[in-house]
């Protein structure tokens, strides 16, 4: 007996009925990013494993537990990208895009992490990211956030709030690290094995713990904002002033540290209570030291990423009007001769009206069965061919979405008649 091959847990199929919503969401994101002067950049989904160990940090859950890593046939360790920024930085350095240049870039695609699948979190997930290189001041931080505000507005999403923090420089974080070690060491008896390991290797990760018993400890832990260097503090104050000028509501969350080691100074998250435990929808911040860390010249940088699966869930909850999928026209053709002519007419119409979507009925069937298919397809118009239409070199044109009389149109006038019907409805 043949064994049925199933899909991989946490790696989901996106079905034809769902793709129109994905196209709509991705199209809005592209339009907004382009409107701010950001250009598309495409990079591989596979990178050398060392790239992520050096950038994300070896003592992180992503690197230690979640990466899809394998040896290729030459014995080189490769990894399916768990996030996008490291690959963008690598590619920008490799292609000479950063030296004495400023870049604003966007990209989108799948990411991979081996974690427990749940609503809004999958093993293959999709992100839309924007990155800016060469900009030092808080103005680009504010622009990044304003871009995300515009995205929520485009989709009619309002059940979402902005949280900010500043992680300062590596030097100020080193001083803060020492404070955390002293504080949590005094409470070692309250830490489980995993958090004891974090205390030894990466104490800031303790602040990310979701264990209920850890929350009182975290609440009373020293604040990073109290250890900020003056330059980072001024930068953070400048960002807050710009957001207030733009009437962007936010709260400062001193416990927000993000899960990747490369962040510095500004970090932020857009969070919601509409998606259960997975509240973060858009996350980002500055990574001013990452370019130099990966072999380039010191370059200030900032970026954010939106999880598309989570964004799409919010779009559904907001009941945002989404353009319908399906063809513009469904060609109903009964009989062999009509079927052959339908193919020729459809080809001509596609050539004369670029962008027009036309589906020709396949597999025969009666007028009734074909009209059912036409209606199910989501098409706005039906183009009808039968023996009578063939003999008169005409086609029937019927609006499937409104109560209107069917027209008879000569083949030579079809392009004009279709354009008028699409425009009027």
C-alpha angles and dihedrals in degrees: 000000000000112000114230112239112222131198122266115267111258094016106100134199115233105216127215092254089057101044096078088063090048091049091050094049094045090047093054091048092050091048093050094046092047089049089061093051097261118146129210119257123185122201135173122275090223123066137164109282091233090067093066095039091055097042107034094034130253092243096062131103091242095058097034100043115005112046122107099225128171141161116248123218091278092054094252116144111238131178136202103238112265091190136004111233098076091053092048091051091048091049094045091052093044092052097044096244099137111049108106089341139108118218135190111190141171132192139169138197148104125319127192132219129159101228138128108290115235138146108312094004122085138160091245109036135160131237138188110209136186123195132184124196129193099023116120106176131080091250093085090047088056092046091053090053093044088054090056090047088056091051092055089048093051090054097041092242115154104151091090135094136199123236122190137190139159122229094191124209126324088258094055090045089053090057090047091049090059090052091051092049091052092046099046093039087063087058100042092131089064095054125092122220094271094051092045087057090050090050090058099042111022113004095179087068088068087074089062094059114126095194109125092222090057096055098083089049092049092047091057097041120116115276121243090215088067090060098046119131114238095251093054091045091053091048091051092047090050091053092050091050092052092050091049090051088054092047093242111156117222144152128220110237108191090190093061106109104148122225101260125082097219097072121109134171112348118040126167143173135195106216135185137188092214098086104054119238094350099076103158114093102163124021135173150122147164124316101180095161101046100086092054091043089057095049105274131110117280106282129172111233142173136179147158137210131210119206104229096204090055093043091051090052089053091048089054092048091049088053089226111185107253124195110253119251125226133074127311091229134026115200113218110198125173118194134024095272092048091048092054092047091047091061092051094046092048091052091051093048092050090053094047095043109036111202094029111131114218128178118193116207112251129199099033123250138156125299089257095053092044092050088053089054091046092053093046091050091065093236118159096213136032120211109204129205127177137144093285093049091048093052091053097038089239138122132209116240116199131176107229096192101049136046100253135136119264115252129216111220130181115240091244091057099043097101092054094044093049092048090052093047092049091047096047095049 
